[in-house]
């Protein structure tokens, strides 16, 4: 069986231009974090560049499903912000698990004076409080909070990551094809290389942005800033943090501040569309050897982009501005049912207020009785901390709930 009876000249690669526009999903997966990096601006071959030539750009990062609650303040959020979800790795929580973490700002990353850097977490744990979300009701007193100052972005793209490798790989392939085009004296291949490579710079400039996190601007007295995140799978994440951290990560969505205005962006997008079309046309008229080179380049790049798209998102973001410490919960993080998980979260926070406000538990009379008893069982101010561990009050929450539903059940048929 012969595949090329007429030799290599019989090979048809006129469709090679389609390889340049394949792979949209893998490119879009890390599009936002990629455009934060300066490496995104270098001229290079980029698979499916049309995926980044859009009529409008995202104004906010995509949130995750979940309910955010102020344990003591009464604040409510309908979703989990993207950066907060990344920092706490919320997708790793198993059903009915409960995790407790402390998050603070990394002192080495803060430009404020030391006295302000140490502002109030210790004080908060002793009863001092800071400002909170607009849904909260303030009834307590606090120390004065530091005035926010202009600072570099708190969260950025990693300067050295697999996304950087992709940019360098695409640039190296552009350089190789450019040299090969000159060596083969192929004008169409040279134009295709220049057009398709410069397109990445156009796209990078038009999508260049800066992540803006909300900062507090006043020092009103508010309740404590402990956060409870309830995920759809029945798991809970309890976060102990300062008010300024809570405002930045949990209460206000991240905003994308673009370097280029919307009108200018549309003009650049139009120019980019024309560059892409002419680049594909030139590619289709290049010599066979150069078309083989382009085909191999785009196949390798598409495979590389798919691999990187499958990596954890945390690998691409520089989250070192925040320090997270996981507390060891007595009895472990995993629970057998929702009742145990709910009691653990209540015991850690020391209150059932957030459960009622967030409609976390059923509203039957039996559950209301259970909630009242749970409120009596908790330690005011939250569960006791012993080093890096949290000691929970002793209480058989499942037996108590079963007895409320059926006093004769003697602990069977747990809910």
Residue pairs with C-beta under 8 A, 6 or more apart in sequence:
4 10
4 11
8 288
9 288
11 288
13 288
13 291
13 292
13 295
14 284
16 283
16 284
16 291
16 294
16 295
16 298
17 280
17 281
17 283
17 284
19 294
19 295
19 298
19 299
19 302
20 47
20 48
20 49
20 196
20 279
20 280
20 283
20 294
20 298
21 47
21 48
21 49
21 50
21 276
21 280
22 47
22 48
22 298
22 302
23 47
23 48
23 301
23 302
23 305
23 306
24 48
24 50
24 51
25 309
26 47
26 48
26 302
26 305
26 306
26 308
26 309
27 46
27 47
27 48
27 49
27 51
27 52
27 305
28 51
28 52
29 309
30 163
30 308
30 309
30 313
30 316
31 51
31 52
31 207
32 58
32 61
32 209
32 256
33 157
33 163
33 313
33 316
33 317
34 40
34 157
34 163
34 167
34 316
35 204
35 207
35 208
35 209
36 156
36 157
36 209
36 210
36 211
37 157
37 158
37 159
37 163
37 164
37 167
39 163
39 164
39 167
39 168
40 167
40 200
40 204
40 207
40 208
41 201
41 204
41 205
41 208
42 167
42 171
42 200
42 201
42 204
43 171
43 174
43 197
43 198
43 200
43 201
44 167
44 169
44 170
44 171
44 173
44 174
44 197
44 200
45 170
45 173
45 174
45 177
45 196
45 197
45 200
45 297
45 298
45 301
46 52
46 170
46 196
46 199
46 200
46 203
46 301
47 298
47 301
47 302
47 305
49 196
49 199
49 200
49 203
49 272
49 276
50 273
50 276
52 203
52 207
53 203
53 269
53 272
53 273
53 276
54 269
55 266
55 269
56 262
57 207
57 209
57 256
57 258
57 262
57 265
58 256
59 255
59 256
60 253
60 254
60 255
60 256
61 81
61 82
61 83
61 211
61 253
61 254
61 256
62 82
63 79
63 80
63 81
63 82
63 85
63 253
64 79
64 80
64 82
64 85
64 90
64 91
65 79
65 80
65 231
65 232
66 79
66 80
66 85
66 90
66 229
66 230
66 231
66 232
67 76
67 77
67 78
67 79
67 229
67 230
67 358
67 360
68 75
68 76
68 77
68 78
68 79
68 80
68 227
68 228
68 229
68 250
68 251
69 75
69 76
69 77
69 227
69 228
69 229
69 230
69 354
69 357
69 358
69 360
70 76
70 132
70 133
70 135
70 136
70 223
70 225
70 226
70 227
70 228
70 246
70 354
71 224
71 226
71 227
71 228
71 238
71 349
71 350
71 351
71 353
71 354
72 223
72 224
72 225
72 226
72 349
72 351
72 353
72 354
73 132
73 133
73 135
73 136
73 137
73 222
73 223
73 224
73 225
74 135
74 136
74 137
74 223
74 353
74 354
74 357
75 132
75 133
75 135
75 136
75 251
76 135
76 357
76 358
77 133
77 250
77 251
80 90
80 229
80 231
80 250
81 249
81 250
81 252
81 253
81 254
82 254
83 155
83 211
83 213
83 249
83 254
83 317
83 319
84 90
84 229
84 249
84 250
85 91
86 313
86 314
86 317
86 319
87 103
87 249
87 319
87 322
87 324
88 99
88 101
88 103
88 229
88 237
88 239
88 324
89 314
90 229
90 231
90 237
93 99
93 231
93 233
93 235
93 237
94 233
94 235
94 333
94 334
95 233
95 234
95 235
96 233
96 234
96 235
96 334
96 335
96 336
96 337
96 338
96 340
96 341
97 235
97 236
97 333
97 334
97 335
97 341
98 235
98 236
98 237
98 238
98 329
98 333
98 335
98 341
98 344
98 345
98 348
99 235
99 236
99 237
99 238
99 326
99 329
99 333
100 237
100 238
100 239
100 240
100 326
100 327
100 329
100 348
100 390
101 237
101 238
101 239
101 240
101 324
101 325
101 326
101 327
102 121
102 239
102 240
102 241
102 324
102 325
102 327
103 239
103 240
103 241
103 245
103 249
103 322
103 323
103 324
103 325
104 121
104 241
104 242
104 245
104 322
104 323
105 117
105 242
105 244
105 245
105 321
105 322
105 323
106 320
106 321
106 322
106 323
107 114
107 117
107 118
109 154
109 320
109 321
110 117
110 151
111 149
111 151
112 146
112 149
116 146
119 130
119 143
119 145
119 146
119 242
119 244
120 128
120 130
120 142
120 143
120 145
120 242
120 243
121 240
121 241
121 242
123 143
124 130
124 224
124 225
124 242
124 243
125 240
127 140
127 381
128 141
128 142
128 143
129 140
129 141
129 142
129 221
129 222
129 223
129 224
129 225
129 243
130 142
130 143
130 145
130 216
130 219
130 222
130 225
130 242
130 243
130 244
131 142
131 145
131 216
131 218
131 219
131 220
131 221
131 222
131 243
131 247
132 138
132 222
132 223
132 225
132 243
132 246
132 247
132 251
133 246
133 247
133 251
133 252
136 222
136 223
137 223
138 220
138 221
138 222
138 223
139 223
140 221
140 222
140 223
140 224
141 221
142 219
142 221
142 222
144 219
145 216
145 218
145 219
145 243
145 244
146 244
148 215
148 216
148 217
148 244
153 210
153 211
153 212
154 211
154 213
154 248
154 321
154 322
155 211
155 213
155 317
155 318
155 319
155 321
156 211
156 317
156 318
157 163
157 316
157 317
157 318
158 164
158 315
158 316
158 317
158 318
159 318
161 315
161 316
162 308
162 311
162 315
162 316
163 308
163 316
165 304
165 308
166 301
166 304
166 305
166 308
169 300
169 301
169 304
170 200
170 301
171 197
173 297
173 300
173 301
174 193
174 196
174 197
176 293
176 297
177 189
177 193
177 290
177 293
177 294
177 297
178 190
178 193
178 194
178 197
180 189
180 289
180 290
180 293
181 189
181 190
181 192
181 193
181 286
181 290
182 190
184 287
184 289
184 290
186 286
186 287
186 290
188 282
188 283
188 285
188 286
188 287
189 282
189 283
189 286
189 287
189 290
189 294
191 278
191 279
191 282
192 279
192 280
192 282
192 283
192 286
192 290
192 294
195 275
195 276
195 278
195 279
195 282
196 275
196 276
196 279
196 280
196 283
198 275
199 272
199 275
199 276
199 279
202 268
202 271
202 272
202 275
203 272
205 259
205 260
205 268
206 260
206 264
206 265
206 268
206 269
206 272
207 258
207 265
208 258
208 259
208 260
209 256
209 257
209 258
209 259
210 256
210 257
210 258
210 259
211 254
211 255
211 256
211 257
212 254
212 255
212 256
212 257
213 248
213 249
213 252
213 254
213 255
214 247
214 248
214 251
214 252
214 255
215 244
215 247
215 248
216 243
216 244
216 247
222 243
225 241
225 242
225 243
225 245
225 246
226 238
226 239
226 240
226 241
226 349
226 382
227 237
227 238
227 239
227 240
227 241
227 246
227 250
228 236
228 237
228 238
228 239
228 345
228 349
228 354
228 358
229 236
229 237
229 238
229 239
229 250
230 236
230 358
230 360
231 237
234 338
234 341
235 341
236 341
236 342
236 344
236 345
238 345
238 348
238 349
239 246
239 250
240 382
241 249
245 322
249 322
258 265
260 268
283 291
283 294
286 294
325 388
327 385
327 388
327 389
327 390
328 388
328 389
328 390
329 344
329 348
329 389
329 390
329 392
330 389
330 390
330 391
330 392
331 344
331 392
335 341
335 344
337 398
337 414
337 415
339 397
339 398
339 401
339 414
339 415
340 397
340 398
342 355
342 360
342 361
342 397
343 374
343 395
343 397
344 392
346 352
346 355
346 374
346 378
347 377
347 378
347 379
347 383
347 392
347 393
347 395
348 382
348 383
348 390
348 392
349 378
349 382
350 378
350 379
350 380
350 381
350 382
350 383
351 375
351 378
352 371
352 374
352 375
352 378
354 360
355 361
355 371
356 371
361 367
361 371
366 401
366 404
366 405
367 401
367 404
369 404
370 397
370 400
370 401
370 404
373 400
374 395
374 397
377 393
377 395
378 393
379 393
383 390
383 391
383 392
383 393
384 390
384 391
385 391
396 411
398 411
398 414
398 415
399 411
399 414
401 414
401 415
402 409
402 411
402 412
402 413
402 414
402 415
403 409
403 411
405 415
406 413
